[in-house]
Amino acid sequence: MTIISNDPSWWPTISWNILFSYWAVAAGVVVVYDWVLTLGQEVELIWRQRWSLITVLYLVLRYMGIPCSVIGVLQNMPFVSVTDAGCNIVYYAVNVGNVVAAAVLGVIMIARLHAINHRSRIMLIFLVVTYLAINIACVTITVVGLRDNTWVELILSGTYLCGFENDTQLLYSMVWMLNTVWEVLALCLSVWVTVKHFRDLRRLGPSRGSIIGDCLKVLMKSHALYFASFLGVSALQFYNLSPEFLDSDSIGDATLSGIYEVLSAVQMFVLGPRLILSVRDYNAKLVADSDAETTMNSIVFQERVHISTSSTI
């Protein structure tokens, strides 16, 4: 049920929520701005190409980010009442959205690793089994957390915020630990495969070796940025789940929580889609400049990207 209070002891919490709401808006603005910024690339490299699994994953990740950002803003608006039911709906939507985004990013990572590892069947089986084990555990933990927790609306001195009745923070920390294990594994495999490829380049001619080497650099650059953002998000998330943070209403902790909100949105809904756009953009430029399309087809997301090489390019 809704809790109403005008007790001055809540004022630090009110100040914390107002400050955090600005960060929530900033996270939404970043996601929408990046979508507008890359819309031209998206039309050329996604919508005008032959559809595949990677295309669907890109669209799910990209167009799930905008409504999730809006929901995040509504969840933290201090002057907008969402009622108890609204708090629970927003809570479910945010957590389900995070699980779906993590699952989509995992499939994209499997496709990248499988492709650059010469489509190794052993690698694919290992990645799929590991991915399923981790994601089944994450889904199970999330379902238990959603079932055991209830959110209520708090009306404090004329401002509104959502608060939970039961503590399920330990469950969510377990989800982040499992996701971190997956991302670290993916990074280690990416580095290992890349080092192995660069060693193999010595046996290739300078032309072909240069092309494959440049492609690997594109793959590793986008993955390095993505992993760096995930590392920052994980560190902040684990701090946000600590007892010191949960018992604090300081401006510093509100700022750290806001930075987490922005980095989380960037990692999932900005750098995630760019994992696909960066490779497709490189492939399109390569096809436009040379006849090396066949070389790239063996290492880019297991799919052909059909780009016209006529005078209109």
Secondary structure as UniProt FT lines:
FT   STRAND          3..5
FT   HELIX           8..10
FT   HELIX           11..37
FT   HELIX           39..42
FT   HELIX           43..47
FT   HELIX           53..75
FT   TURN            78..79
FT   HELIX           83..116
FT   TURN            117..119
FT   HELIX           121..148
FT   STRAND          151..156
FT   TURN            157..158
FT   STRAND          159..164
FT   HELIX           169..200
FT   HELIX           201..203
FT   HELIX           206..240
FT   HELIX           243..246
FT   HELIX           251..269
FT   HELIX           271..289
FT   HELIX           293..297
FT   TURN            298..299
FT   TURN            301..302
FT   TURN            311..312
//
